[in-house]
Amino acid sequence: MAGTLYLVATPIGNLGDFSPRAVETLRQADFIAAEDTRVSVKLLNHFDIKKPLVSYHEHNRAAAGEAIVQRLLSGEVCALVTDAGTPAISDPGEDLVRLCAENGITVQSIPGCCACITALAVSGLPTGRFTFEGFLSANKKERREQLGELLGETRTMVFHEAPHKLRPTLSDMLEILGDRPIALCRELTKLHEETMRTTVQAAVDYYRDNEPRGEYVLVVGGAQRKEGPAMTMEEGVARVLALRQDGMRMKDAVRQVSADTGLNKNELYDAALKA
């Protein structure tokens, strides 16, 4: 009979957030698969858990995943942990879960910390509907394209961001999404936890003179819903051309004006090409 894969959420900072059920699950597992064994061993030592560790991460998930599945099929129990937070959420653990599903292996989630939900809850922005976008691309062109695809998104958006990428990300958000409410949540559950509720423009201005520190979760307000076109097609074309003169690509300019005004994107694009 096949064993079970347990997805065990780990603390995102404060070790006091690790649940008794999570501790017991790790103690009863035959082995633990970890994103970084050096990080996980510190957690295990704190809770006096002595179990064999195997490495499972972005760069070895194909081979390591197959090896873990074979052990599960032989009847062993595996607990999967990530460095911080919930395995399989914006994490290569999703591939292991898929492999288990394909092989009829039971997967159970042991709930706990999730930076996305923690930040959303304290953001002060609408929480009824939201979209989790994870990390934006480090490549400027790809990052701007990703943001362009979100221009008309009316739900609250949640992003992860590293400190060394925060400034260019905020700059691109301001240019492509426009000035919106944003909550910048950093070092969640840790000693220097801080939530800044402000606007994208104000955040750009603040971090022009202040060094970003710690890991961030950005919670960004969605686009305002449009009841109908806010301007004529001619006015929309004029706005597209103005954005083009400022250096924005035609595709991005059309997408922004369409989202802001309610004008049909394809019709606007065709009209701008003929202008």
C-alpha positions, 0 to 999 in steps of 0.5 A, spaced: 500 500 500 502 506 498 504 511 503 502 519 504 505 525 502 504 531 507 505 538 505 507 541 512 507 549 512 512 552 516 513 558 519 515 565 515 519 568 521 516 566 528 517 559 530 511 560 535 507 559 529 509 552 527 502 548 529 503 542 534 500 538 528 505 540 524 510 538 529 507 531 530 506 530 522 514 531 521 515 526 527 511 521 524 514 521 517 519 516 515 523 522 511 522 529 510 523 532 503 526 540 504 527 545 499 534 547 503 536 542 508 540 547 511 534 551 513 530 546 515 535 542 519 535 548 524 527 548 524 527 540 526 533 541 531 529 547 534 523 542 535 528 536 537 525 532 530 530 527 528 528 524 521 532 523 514 532 529 510 532 529 502 533 535 497 527 537 493 528 544 490 527 547 483 533 545 480 532 537 482 525 536 482 525 532 476 529 526 478 528 528 486 520 527 485 521 521 481 525 518 487 520 520 492 514 517 488 518 511 488 519 511 496 512 513 497 509 507 492 513 502 497 509 505 503 513 510 506 511 516 508 514 523 506 513 530 509 514 536 504 517 542 507 519 549 504 524 554 507 518 558 509 510 558 508 506 553 504 509 547 500 506 547 492 504 554 493 508 558 488 513 552 489 516 546 485 512 542 490 506 543 485 510 538 481 511 533 486 503 533 488 501 532 480 506 526 480 503 523 486 496 524 483 498 521 477 500 515 481 494 514 486 498 517 492 494 520 497 496 527 499 494 531 505 496 538 507 497 540 514 495 548 514 499 553 517 503 560 515 502 563 508 505 570 506 500 571 501 494 571 506 498 574 512 499 580 508 492 580 504 489 580 511 493 586 514 493 590 507 486 594 508 485 593 501 478 589 499 479 581 500 473 578 498 476 577 491 484 577 490 489 574 485 496 571 487 501 573 482 507 570 486 514 573 483 514 578 477 520 576 472 527 579 474 527 581 466 524 588 465 521 586 458 517 580 461 516 584 468 512 589 464 509 584 459 506 581 466 504 587 469 500 589 462 496 583 462 494 585 469 492 592 467 484 591 467 484 586 473 479 589 478 481 584 484 486 585 489 493 583 487 498 580 491 505 579 489 512 577 492 518 581 491 525 581 493 528 587 496 533 588 490 528 588 485 523 592 489 525 599 486 524 597 479 518 593 480 514 599 483 517 604 478 514 599 472 507 598 476 507 606 477 508 607 469 503 601 467 498 600 472 498 607 474 497 610 481 493 605 486 493 604 493 498 599 495 500 595 502 508 594 502 508 588 507 515 586 509 519 581 514 512 578 516 511 575 523 519 577 524 522 582 529 522 588 524 515 586 521 512 593 518 506 594 513 506 601 509 499 602 507 500 608 501 500 609 494 504 606 488 507 613 487 508 615 494 512 608 495 516 610 489 518 616 492 519 613 499 524 608 496 528 613 492 531 615 498 530 609 503 533 602 502 529 596 501 530 591 507 527 584 508 522 580 504 516 584 501 509 582 499 506 587 495 498 588 496 495 592 490 488 595 489 485 592 483 483 597 477 476 601 478 470 598 474 468 602 468 461 602 466 462 604 459 467 608 454 469 614 458 471 618 452 470 617 444 475 613 440 478 619 437 480 621 444 482 614 446 487 614 440 490 621 441 491 618 448 495 612 445 499 616 441 501 621 447 503 615 451 507 612 445 511 619 444 513 618 452 516 611 450 511 606 451 510 600 446 504 601 442 501 594 445 502 597 452 499 604 451 493 601 447 492 596 453 492 601 458 488 606 455 483 601 453 483 599 461 482 606 463 476 608 458 473 601 457 474 602 449 475 596 445 482 594 445 482 591 438 478 597 435 483 602 439 489 598 436 487 598 429 485 606 429 491 608 432 495 604 427 491 608 422 492 615 425 
